[in-house]
Amino acid sequence: MSKINTDSWDDAKLLSLLRQGNEDAFRALVQKYQARLFRTAYGITYNKEESAEIVQEVFLKVWENLHSFREESKLSTWLYRITVNLCLNWKRTWKRRFRHYHQPIENPDGSEIPELTNDEEHPESALQKKEQEKILWEKIGELPEDARAILVLKECEGLSYDEIADLLKIKKGTVSSRLFYARQRLKELLKDYFDEKEGA
Amino acid sequence: MSKYQNICDSMLLSRFFDRELEPDEQTLVREHIKSCPSCQKMHREHQAVSDFFRAGMDEIVSQIRFDSLETKILEQIREKQISWQTKLKLFFLSRRIIIPIAAMAAMMFIFFSLTVKSPVSVAGPSALITSFTGDISSVMFLETPESHQTIIWFQETF
């Protein structure tokens, strides 16, 4: 797929072209937001396949509801809101099916953790680190999904407290406290890992 | 400094880290961190957690083939467009069939209504000419309007 040059397109221009049914504009929208939305979805669902499906569904919804979007919020906020709502609904459905809270993260090669190793490291210690990170990521998956949603929107997407509050329809103070709680929990989980890293 | 009784507050540092404090507060906390080892440690931990989380998420995202995801999305959109166009086509196709059938029916109606002769007698009230009532029966003579046909009506009374 060739990249669409959207340098001169702001959200208003993009929206106007989208409403005219311009396919290039839609492709530009997908190219601009799919990775961000995937990351958000993954942060909540912790499942790659489901996250990819959710991202597809988000774009279908956007395509179907473009004419009803009243521009009261930014286009990106609208997209994130649809994503978060779909993820939380998916989570509810998932829980109803009595499935386990989270799934392990799998690499295409079958290993189960995100690759965070340094090439210069000793293979044995790299493996150990990998194993440790796997456990940590599983633990992060045990954080409540709303806390993870806020964490991913802040840490990865760089949204402000106001934007997150608007998106999740919660108070700014709630964003601040949930984020604080999530980070504290992460610090506890990662404490030994960082201590070992500092000691090494 | 008087604004905060205890500036070494992790909640406050969290907001500082996210640049969610007012500019003057932001400066105040920044200056404080420079001289406070405990806040420096908290800030470093904060940064480490953030880096770990971001790196992990970036790694996951890097494993996804977004080209194929984009293709899938566009295919779905086209499918939707096609199904909408198909519906539209069917609508116009049905109009192409229904309109000639309706026209044909209208023409047949006009043709038959013009060519078929009107009935000899016209429905309407008949005129009573005369009537007799005896011991064993009653008889009435009636005449139809326009065609002037005579109807004899007989009824036994016993």
Interface residues (C-beta under 8 A of the other chain):
Chain A: M1 E23 F26 R27 V30 Q31 Q34 A35 F38 R39 Y42 G43 K48 A52 V55 Q56 F59 L60 W63 E64 I105 N107 P108 P114 E115 L116 E133 L136 W137 I140 L151 V152 K154 E155 C156 S160 Y161 S176 S177 L179 F180 R183 Q184 L186 K187 L190 Y193 F194
Chain B: S10 M11 S14 R15 D18 E20 E45 H46 A48 V49 S50 F52 F53 R54 A55 G56 M57 D58 E59 I60 V61 Q63 I64 F66 D67 L69 E70 T71 K72 I73 L74 Q76 I77 K80
